[in-house]
């Protein structure tokens, strides 16, 4: 008899991605350009990790973030950003999150 646990069996075959969530100080965001310089990475704060299904929409991801992370760690309003060249830029427009 084995003492190992098959995590995929435990989750019923549900494939999850682990996502590390960071918050960026608002004063480092350049609103009219919708970006921040990548040098701010040292000033970001980890809000924690979430595990989400691969096919989750961004609108549903917002809900999951609120459910899995401590509310104080997330600002009331936030955008998803991605690294492009030497900048972090808003990854998607609000209408694309639906």
N, C-alpha and C positions, 0 to 999 in steps of 0.2 A: 504494500500500500504506500502510495506516494504522499508526501506532505506538501507538494507544490500546488499552487492555485493557478488555474488558467484564467487570467483576467478577462479575456474575450468571452469565455463561457459565463463568467460571473455577470458580465454586462449584457448577456443575451445576444452576443454578436454585434452589438452596437459599436461602430468605429468612431472614436473620439479623437479630437486634436486638442493638444494642450496649448493654451494661448497665454503668454505672459503680458500682462497689462501694465503700462506705465502711464503716469500723468506728467504732463509738461507744464511748468510754471506759466501762467497766463501772460505775464509780462515779457516772456521770451517769444511769444507768438506775434508775427507781423500780419495783422488782420487784412490790410489792403492788398497784400501779396499772397495771403493764405498759405504762409509757410513759416518755418523756423530754421535757422542754420543748424547743421548737424552737430556743431560744437556744443549745443545745449544738452547733449546726451548725458553728460556728467551731472546735470542739474535735474534730471528726471527722477521721479520717485516711483518705486514699484508699488502697484496697488494689489498685486498678487497674481495667482494663476487661476484660470478657469478651464474646464474641460467641456468641449462643445462638439456636437455632431458636425461632420464635414459639410453637410448640405444646409446648414443654418443660414438664414438670410441675415443681413446686417441689422434689420429692424428687430428680429428675434434675438440677435446677439446683444443688443442694448438691454433687452429684458433679462437675459441670462447674466449679464454683468451685474445688474442690480441685485439679482437673486443670489449670486455666488460670492460677491465681494461685499466688504463692509461699506455701508453708505458713506461714511466719512472719507473713505479713500477715493471716491469718485466725485468729480464736480457735477453740479446739477445739469449743466449743458456741456456736451463734448462732441468732438468730431473724430473720425478715424483718420490717422495720418500714416504715410508710408515714406520711406527713404527714397529720394530720387536725386542722384548725383550727390551734391554737397548740402542738400537741404532735406528737411522733413516737410512734406506738403500734404494738404488735405487730399486723402485718397479717393474719396467719392463725393459726389454732390448729394445733398439731402434727398432729392427725388429718386436717386439710384438705390437708396437703402430699402425701398419697399419690396 
